[in-house]
Amino acid sequence: MADPVEDRQKLINRVRRLAGQIEALERAVESDAGFTEVVRLLAAGRGAINSIMAEVVEDHIEAHLLGAERKPTRSEVEAAQELLDVLRSYIK
């Protein structure tokens, strides 16, 4: 199992990169950047948000549904894995 503090720091780093992307979008709008540049920055920000959300939800599912202390049944493991598969395909 990964270190929770290390995982938290990785998540914080991702959020900071997202903040940088949003700041770049703000600067582009303020400087009247072209349509293509603004849309590219919007798409990058949306992708980053979706990725962070997927990671947070996935970690929650794994910790609370599949955690070793829970001792999930085979059907619970399969259901959680199916949920994770749907999540990954929908969000990303």
N, C-alpha and C positions, 0 to 999 in steps of 0.2 A: 504494500500500500504506500502511496506517495505521501510525503511529509505535508501536512495541512498548511504549515507556514510557507513552505516553498510553493505550494499550489496557490495560496492567497497572493503571494508576491507575483507569480506569473499572471494571475488575473488582473492585479493592479497595473502591471506593465501593459497588458493589452488594453485596459481602459484608458491609460495615458496615451497610448498610440491612437486610440479612437478620438480622444480629445484633440490631439494634433491634427487628425484628419478633419474634424469639425472646424477647427480654427483655420485650416487651409481653405475650406469651403467658404467660411465667412470672409476671408481676405479676397477670395475670387469674386464673390458677389459684390463686395465693397469696391473692388477695382473694375467692375463691369466686365469681367472675363467673359469669353464667348460661351455660347450654349453648350458646346461639346465639353469644354473643361468643367463647367458647373455640373453637368449630368454625370461626367466621369467621377467627380468628387462625391456626388450624392450616392452613386452606385457603390463606391468604395466604402463610404460610411455605413450604408445599409448592410453591405456584406460583413463588415466588422461587427456591427450590432448583432446580426443574425448568428454569427459565429460565437460571440461571447454568450448570447442567450442559450445557444445549444449546449455549450460547455457547462454552464451553470445548471441547467435542467438535467443534463446527463449526469453530472456529479451528484445531484440531489437524488436522482433515481437509484444510482449505484449505491450511495451511502444508506438510503433509507429502505430500499426494497431488496437490495442484494447484499447488504452488509453482512460480514461473517458472523457477527453477534446475533443476527436474526435467524440464521439457518433456514433460508427459503427452500420451499419445496421445488421439485423439478418444474411443475406447472407455473409456479411463481417466477422462476428464473426465465422460463420460456416467454411468459407474458411480459416481463420487464424487458427482455431482449427485443421482442416484437415492438414494444413501445419505443425503445431506443432507435430501432431501425426506421420507424415511421417519423420520429422526431428528426433524425439525421436527413432523411429525404425531403421532409417538408421545410425545415428551416434553412438548410444549406443550399 
